[in-house]
């Protein structure tokens, strides 16, 4: 027996499309439905096998599904949760892939909702980049608050493990604080770094600049929503980055060669500890 009967995926792009492909490949549901605002995009998702069928009727899709996965930008996830609550679908299991959690959890209060954040993906977006193995060997953070049904937590854990991911649990506040440093701050740095470089110098760049600013190619609309829904923790992370830049700047300004070398070696040592 398959774990789910009908799953509806909202936002069938890189993450949602990859989930659909993996759900179907691993036979985790009898049917996968994709919700689209633009019906012209349905055919492409069906063609690559990410969904069995698509619809532009969100309410109808939620009503016939036993699991709804919200893979759209954070602000849209919040709005979709409000609609699900308004329509009274309090017994339909819902999860998401949002990169911030506190505001999403608040919007989901009263629903059968388990927050999820798969640490997978890239700066690319769209169904054309979806792949069934995207989550294999990755980590998915779940953010239960203690008010959820234990059975619902187990079902969502099982979903992610069925997609090939390991799972870990954090509170919503812990998630947003930690991810502000490990995910959101790198994007702040990449966007800021490329913006700081004069346009006329760009043709003299090499691999270093491309490597350090790759994620500045990420969707601005998606990241604006992430930054604004995790403002407090992102500002803390930015303050720490500014402190480190001031420390580096001081070693240069005072010709402190020993301090500079210690700074660089400390940073290099921490980078070596990063999980491959």
N, C-alpha and C positions, 0 to 999 in steps of 0.2 A: 504494500500500500504506500502511495506517495505521501510525503509529509503534508502537502498542501493540495487543495483542489484547484482553486483559481487564484492566481496572483495578478494584481494590477500594478504595473510600474508607471510612475509619473515622472516624465523626464527621461526619454529613451535616447540618451546621448552616450558619451563615453562610459560613465559608470552604469547608468540604467541599461544601456545596450549590452554591456559586458555581463551584468547580472542576468539579463534575460537569456543570453547565450549559455551561460554556465548553469542556470536553473534547468534549462531544457536539456543540456548535455548530460547533466547528472540526475535527470528525472526527478526533480524535487517538487514538481507540480503537474497536475493533469493539463492545465491550460495557462498560458501567460498572455495577459492582455496589456496593451500599451495605451496610455492616454496621451493624446496629442491635441494641441490647440489648432495646429495646421494639418488638415487631413491629407494634404499632399505628401507629408512625410511618412505616412503609414506604410506605403508600399515598400519603401527602402528598408524599413525595419523588419517587415515580413520577409522580404527577399533574402536578407542575410541570416534569417532564422532567429532573430532576437526575441520575437513575439509570434504568437499564433494568429492574433488579430489585433486591430487597433480601433480606437473609438475617440470621438470628440465629446462624448457624454460622460463627464467626470462622476456625476452623481450616480448614474446607472452602473458605471464600472465599479465604484466602491460598493454599491448595494449587492452586487453579485459575487464579490470576492471574499475569501477568508483571510487574505493578507494584502495590504496595500503598502508599497514601497515608494517613498517620496524621494526622488533623485534630482529634484530641481534646485535652483539657488535657494539660499537660506530664507530670504524674505518670502519667496513663493511657498516654501514648505510651511511657514507660519500661517500664511493665508489659507492654504489647503487644509491645514489642521482645523482652523476656525470653521471652514465650510463643513468638514466631516462632523464636527461637534454640533453645528447648527442643524444638520440633517438628522441628528440623533443616532448615528452609527457608532454607538458606544461599545458595542461588542465585537466590532471588526478589528482584528489585529493590525496595527500600523507600525511601521518602522521608517527610518530615513537614512540618508547618507550625508547629512549636513556637517559642515566643518566647525560650526559653533553649536553649543547645546543649551545654554541657560534659557534663552528666549524661546527656543523651540519647545523645551520641556514645559515651560509656563503655558504656552499656547495649547499643548497637548493634554493639560490637566483635565481629568474626567474621561479620557479615552483609554482604550486598551493599547497603549503606546510604549514601545521600547526604543530608546534612542540608540542609533548606530553611527559610527564614523569609520569607514574602511580607510586605512592608510595605504591607499593605492591610487593610481591615476597618473596624470601628467599635465603638462601645460596645454596639451591638445584637447580639443573638444569636438563632440559630434559623433554620430553613430558610425561614421566611416572608420573611426579609430577603435571601436569596440572589439574586444577579444575575450574568448571564453576563459582563458587562463589568467586574466588580469589579477585575480585575487589569490591565486595559488601561492602559498608561502608568505602571504602578507599578514598584517595584524589588523583586526577590527576591534575598535573600542566600543563597548556597550556602556550606556550611562543610566542604569537603573537608579531610582531614588529611594527604593524600599517600599513604595506604595503599589508596585505592580504585582500582577499575578505571577507566582513562581513558574507556573506552566507556560506563560507567555515568554518569560525570560529564557526558559529552556528551548522553546520553539525557535526564537530568534538566534540563540547560540547555535542551535542545530542547523539553521539556514546558512549561517556564515561558515561553519565548519564543512557543510556540504559543498560550499563554493571553493573550499580549499584554504580558508583563512583560519588563523588562530584567533582567539578572542581574549580580551582583558576587560576588566570592569573599572570604571572611574565614576565618581559623582559628576554631575554636570559642571559644578564649579571647578573641580580638579581638572576636568577635561579642558575647559576653556583657559585656565591658567597655564597648564602645561603646553597645550597646542599653540598658545600665543607665542611661546618661545621657540618651539620645535618646527612649527609649520607657518604660522602667520608672520613672524618676524623675518624669516628668510625671504618671504615675498615682499615685505616692506623694504628690505635691504636691496633686493634685486630691482624693484621699480625705482627706488631712489638713486641707486648707482647708475643705471643707464640714463636717468634723467639728468644727472650731474655732468655727464660728458658732453662737451660741445659737439654739435652735429658735424662740424667740419673735421673733427678728429676721428670720426667713426671708421673711415677707410684704412686707418692705420692700426686697427685692432686685430687681435689674433685669437687663439683658442681660449685664453684665460678670460677674456671679456665675455665670450660666448658662453663659456661654462658657468660663470658666476651670475649671468643675467638670463639664463635660459627660461626660468620660471616667470620672468617679466613678460613673456609671451602669453601668459594665462589670461583668461577672459576677464576684462576689467569690470563688467557688470557683476559677475559672480564674486569677485574679490572685494568690490565696494561693499556688498552686503555682508561679507565675512568680517571686514574691518569694523563696520558700524554696529554689528551685533555682538562684538567682543571688545568694545572700546576700552573699558577699564584695564583689562589684562594686556591688551596690545600696547597701550600707553606705558604700562610698567615695563614691558619688554623693550620698547623703543628707548626708554630712559636708560636701561641697562646697556643697550648698544651704544648710546651716546656717551655713557661713562667710559666704555672700552675705547671708543674713538678718541676721547679726550686723553686717556692714558697713553695711547699710541702717539698722539700728536705731541704730548709733553716730552716724550723721550726724544723725538726728532728736534723739537724746538730748543731743548737744553743740551743737545748733543750727548745724551745719556746712552752710550753704546751698549753698556752692560744691561741697562733697563730695557732697551729695545730688544736685545737678544733674548732676555728672559721672557718678555711679552710674546715674542714670536714662537719660542720653544714651548711655552705653556699652551698656546693656541694649537700648535702642531700636535702636541701630545694628546690634547682633548679630541682633535679630529681623528687621530689614529684609533681612538676608542669607539668611534661611531660604528654602529652595526653595519656591515657591508650591504 
